[in-house]
Amino acid sequence: MRIRSFHSILDDCLDAMQRGESVDGCLSRYPRQADRLRPLLQLAERVRRTRPVTPRPWAQATSWNLVRRHASDMRAGKRRHLTDAGHGIGWVRPAAVAAALLAALALGTGGTALAAQNALPNSPLYRVKLATEDVRLWFVFDDKHKADILLAQSNERTSEILAMVSKGEPVPENVLSTLSDRNGRAAEILAGQSDAGELSEKLRYQTEAQERLLLALWPDVEESAQGEYAQAVADIHNIRLSRGGALVAAVDPEELSAGVVNISGVAQKVSDGAWSVGGVEVRIDDKTIDSSQLESGVTGDFIVARSSNGRLHVLSFTNVKPDQSPAQAV
């Protein structure tokens, strides 16, 4: 009997879900791969159900009016002059530059930009796709709207990663760095907003799903890409730790340099920050999501980062239901 690769099984499940099969239905067909498949399929389902962000009509109309006006001036050979050197200079010049760049995208390379909309990170058009995203953000002046678009762009990176994985392709550095960039910019904006509860919750939910995805894919990461992968996971994890406020402690990429392990067992507190899980010594502290909710004697599943010197640091955990029998340390 031919042994199927994990990528082939994932591809089969994604195709089945597009035809209407549930996540549980896919998992029941591949019980041996269920633990690795579950976060990927759940994330794929969330991505499928996420509505795309549509620019607000007034903002879209204003942006394109600026483009048309600037393009018309360029064709007529006109140049605008500031009559008051101090009035409006803080925003007029950036807006003019943005208009010129967007005009170039819209008028000069419109076909290329359109073709790049579905480009994946391994495509030559991917840089055009990212440049188009950046330029269009320059015309968004409402901070919450900008954060919403950044989160949508981050979600697009998730879709791209899933697409690459389903094709059996490695995940390149460019999509990981852009994912971190979009999340970081959105988090920075929302940290200064007192009424951004819904968007902050969206950021929390999305980064949790993204971290689960990247951690599930870790065994398939090529050695040459592990540095960028560790950086992306650390960035996402630290956004989750901040919860819109000041970051008390941050995970360093070096703490993930030797990969991630899963440990299941009873957690026993040894001393401040030092715990034993299934007989394995680990660190659980402010770098662990919801560390304050963990009590000694609780049985759970723990996702643990491993540094180059072998030090184990718990990133997150889930409690095991009472009727489940946890495995020993893995």
N, C-alpha and C positions, 0 to 999 in steps of 0.2 A: 504493500500500500504506500502511495506517495505521501510523504510528510509535507504538509502545507506550511508555508512561511507565515509569520505573524502578519506581515504586510498584506499577503493575499487574503487572509481571513478578515482583516479589517476592511479591505476593499469590498469583499463580499457582503459584509454587514452594512456598510454605508450604502451600497447599491440596494440592498433589501429594505433599508429604512426609507430610501427614496420611493420605493414602491409601496410603502405603508406599514412595513413590519415594525413592531415595537422594539425598544431597547432590550427589554426582558426576553423577548422572543429570540433575538440574536444571541444573547448571553446563554440561553438554554441550549443552543445548538453547539456552543463552544465552551463547555464548562471549564476546561483546563486553562483557557486563555481569559476567563471571565474577569479576573482581577485587573489585568492590563487593558482589556477592552472597555470595561465599564466607564472610566472617566472620559475616554475618547468618544464613545458613543453618546454619553450624556451631553458632552460638550457639543458634539455635532448636532444633536437634537435641539439644544439651546440656540445654536447659531442659526439653524434652519427656521426657528420660530421668531427670531429677533427681527423686528421691522427695520428696514433701512431708514436712515435719517434723511428727511427731505428738507432742503434749505427753506427758510421762511420766505414767502413770496416777496415781501417788501425788501428784504435784504438781497435776494437774488436779483430783483429788478434794479435796485440801486447799483449793485456791482456791475451788471452788464451795461447799464447806462453810462457808467464811468468808462468802461472799456470802449464802448462805441464812440463816446465823445473824444476820448484820447486818441483812438485810431483815426477818427476824422481829422483831428488837428494834425496828426502826424502826416496824413496823406496830403493835407493842404499846406504843409510846411510851416505851420504855426508853432510858436513856442509860448508857453505861459510865463508871465513875469510876476513876481510878487511885488505889489505896490508898497507893502509894509513888511520890512524884513523881519520884524519880530512877531507879527500876527499870524498864528496858524502854522508856523514853520515846523512845529513838532509833529504834525500829522500830514501836512500837504505833501512833503517830499516822499515819505514812505508810500503814501497812497498813489502818487504819480508813478513811482517805480513799480509798485504792485500792478497798477493798471497796464503799464507797458509790458510787463512779463505775462500777465494774463491775456493781453491782446495778442502777444506773440504765440501763446499756446492756442488761443481760439482762432486766430486768423492765419497764422503761418504754419502751424503744425496740427491743425484741428483733426485731420485724419489720424495722425500718429497718436494724439492724446486719446482719441476715441478708441483706437485699437488697443491702447495700453490699459484701458479700464479693467480688463480681465487678465492682465499679465500676472504671472507668478514670479516669485523671487529669482528663479533661474532664467528668466527671460531678459533679453537686451532692452525690452520696453519697460521693465520694472522701474527704472530710474525716472522715466517720463511719468509713470503713474504716481510716484511719490512726489515729484516736483509739482504736478498738477494739484495734488492734495494740499501741499504747502502754500502755493500761491493763492488758492481759493480761500484759505483760512485768513489771509491778510485782509480780506474784505469783511470779516465778521467782527463787529465791534462790541457785541453783547457777550460778556464773559461766560455766562452760563450756556449760551448757545454754542460758543466756541468749545467749551468743555464737552458738550454733548456730541459735537462733530468729532472731536478728538477721540472720544470713547467709541464712536462708530468706526473710525479709522483703525483703532486698536482691535476692534472686533473683526475687521476685515483682515488684519494680520493673522488672527486666529483661524479664519477660514482658509487663508493661504497655507498655513502650516498643516491643517488637516488635508488640504488638497495635495500637498507635497508628500505627506505620509501615505495617503491612499494610493499614490502612484509609485511608491517604493523609492522615492527620491530623498536624499539627505536634506535637512533643514539648514539653509545657509545663514551666514552671519547677518546679512542685510535685513532680513525680516525680523530677526531677534532684536537688533539694535533699534529698529524703527518701532517695534512693539514697546520697548522700554521707553522710547522717546515720547510716544503718544500718551502712554499711561502717566508718565512723569509730569508732562505739561498739564494734563487734565487734573491730576491730583493737586498740583500747585495752584491752579485756578480755584478749585473747589475748597481748598483750605482757607481761602479768604472770603468765602461766601457763607453768610449766616443762614440763608434760606435755600440751600441747595440739597435738602434732605433726599429727594428722589434721585438726583444725579449721584450723590455720594453713595447711596445704596447700590446704584447701578455699577459704580466703580468697584465697590466692595465685592459684589456678586461676580462681576466680570473678571477681576484679578484672581479671585479664588478659583474660578474655572480654568483660567489660563495657567495658574501655577500647577493645578492638578494635571493638566494636559502635558506641560513640559516635564514634570516629574515622571509621568507615565511613559514618556518617550525616552527618558534618559538612557536606558539600556541600549538603545539603537543609535546613540549619538556617536559620530566618528571622533576619534581621539583628537584630531586637529581642530575640531569645533567645540571641544569641551570648555575651553576658557570663555568663549562668548556665551555658551549655554549657561555656565555658572553665573556669569554677570547678569543675564536676563532673568534667571530665577531669583537671584538676590534682589534685583531691582523690584520685581513684582512682589516678593515677600515683604520687603520693607515698606512698600505702599500699603499693604494690608496691615502691617504693624502700626502705621501712623494713624489710621482711622480718621484722617482729616485733621489731626492735631500734631503736636510736636512728637518727633520720633525719639523715644527713650533709649532704644538700643537698635542697632542695625546689623544685619547679617552681612559679612564680608564674603565676596566670591571665593576667597581661599578656603573658607569653611565648607564649600561644596566641591572643592577641587578633586576629591577622590570619589565623587558620585553620591548617590542616595541609596539608602537601604530601608526596608520595611521591617519593623519589629512588632510582634504581637505578644502580649503577656500582661502580667500584673505589675503595675507601677508601684514602687515602694520608695518613699523619700528617704535619702541617706543623710543629707545636710542641705543647706541653702544652695539651690541650683544643681545639686548632685542627686541623681535618681538611679534606681535600678529597674529595668524593664525586662521581664523574662530572664533575669539573671545577667543582663548586659548593662554596664555602667554608661549612662548618658547624661548630658546637660539639658535641663529644662529651666528656662528663665525668661527674661523679658523679650528674648528673641523668638520665643515659642508663641504661636498664636493661641490666645485664650489660656495662657499658662496659669493664671490665677484660679481657673475653674477646675484644675486637676487636683484630686485628692488622693492621698496615699491609700493603696488597696484597690484602686479602680483598675478594671481590666479593659484594655483598649488596643487599638491599632495605631502605631506611631510611625510617622514619616521622618526619617533621620538623615541629616546631612553628615557627610564624612569628609574630614579635612585630610590634607596630605600627610599629616603625622598620625592619622588614625583616630583623632578625637571625634566623638559622636555628639551631635547637637540636634535635639528634636525641633523640627520646624512646625509640625502640627500633629494633632491626634484626634481620633474619634473613639467614643466609648463603644464597647462591644455589648450587644444585648445579652441579658441574663441567660437566655436559652442557648446561646452560642458557646462553643468551646474554643477558646483562642489557641492558636498554634504557639509553639515555642519560638524563640528568637530566630529570625530568618536572616 
